[in-house]
Amino acid sequence: VDLSQFRNEEVGKGYQHRGVVRQKMGSGAGQAMKIVDMTKKDDDNDGDRQKSSTSTKHKKEKSAKKQKRKRDKKEAKETKEEKSSKYLRCEAVRIFRKEIEKIVLEAATV
């Protein structure tokens, strides 16, 4: 594998990961391009403020739903005694245990 292809020494050429979106390039090599920093937030825009308050509400609702699921899961959890008594009531499990005990006893006597 030629590792030089991953070094991206020239703008707009070379390896590009599928999640990377490159900015559009100018038409001429001598033209100056305006580079936009997409990571900064624009404080002047009211739409962003409304969007953030909506996302905050969404986060709170999502968190409340998650907490409810956790509570429900804790309530539904069975103790070891409840599980073992449930298994002992099952006839198939009792038969299986008897067969295992027979095998173990036969192996211990040999």
Residue pairs with C-beta under 8 A, 6 or more apart in sequence:
5 14
5 15
6 14
6 15
7 14
8 14
8 15
11 25
12 22
12 25
16 22
23 33
23 35
23 36
25 33
26 32
26 33
41 48
42 48
78 86
87 93
88 94
